[in-house]
Amino acid sequence: MAETAFYTGICNIVMQDTGGRGLAARLPQPDLAGLRQELARAQRVLLLTGFPVLCGGGCVCGETDGPSGIAALAHALLACRRQVMTVTDALAAPQLRAALHATAPGAGLHVLHGGEAEAEVLLARFQPTHFITLERPGPAADGHYHNMRGGVIDAYVADTAPLYRLARARGVVTVAVGDGGNELGMGGFRQQVEAGVPGGGAICAVDDADWALAAGVSNWWGWGLSALLSLDAGQLLLPTPASERRLLRAMHEAHAADGCTGHYALSVDGLPLSLHLEVLQQLRRLTAAALYEVQHGAG
């Protein structure tokens, strides 16, 4: 399998718009060869996630999409001997903590309350070389954070845009992952978001990224990036279906909710666990084949 076929295979798997979000299918495939080289230069990586979900009875909690992908990516980065610090806010901290405990217990966790002063302290202390945000709300043109339905969620989410913007201003390389256009770093896709996502003009985030990636479900790019890291590490760094099932159960016990349905269930973005595990299996098979070819040759 040529490297180009490996990169194309990853994109074909993670960018399939099974849930009809309207963004990933409208985008060209990103330059994964260049992104793989960029990840190889990473030394200290900040990982930001956490999206609030409004559930029944006025409850708000973190969603199942985001922590899973970040935990998988943290595991892969740690296996590649990178320093890792995960970041979220108080609302999503229980779900991210559960995901990390299941998959990447060696990763640090910082609960951010928001604002520029705290961002300055965190950046000075950790001094990241790279900043990866996955399924994290980003402010829209009106200055507010929005969910996929256009609702303003400022009251439920810490203002993490200052952290992201300060990092970019200091030359930290940014990688952003989203699936609906309202996530931090998706600003470069405004044309596609307005054309394909319901209410896209209002909810599209304004900040862009050095590397912006859209998926059918954001978690899937957490696995996709882990596949890239696997090739350089010479070992399969993706979770197994069994470990991913355990992770989602742990998040469920920490009151994670499906971001599309608002229900406490073992589903992500309205899609059943079985579908997500099949996507994971496809990536595992693709990456295992690429590793075998690198290690044993095409013949």
Beta strands, then each sheet from edge to edge (+ up, - down):
strand 1: 44-48
strand 2: 52-54
strand 3: 60-62
strand 4: 83-88
strand 5: 108-111
strand 6: 130-134
strand 7: 173-178
strand 8: 211-214
strand 9: 267-268
strand 10: 271-272
sheet 1: 5+ 4+ 1+ 6+ 7+ 8+
sheet 2: 2+ 3-
sheet 3: 9+ 10-
end
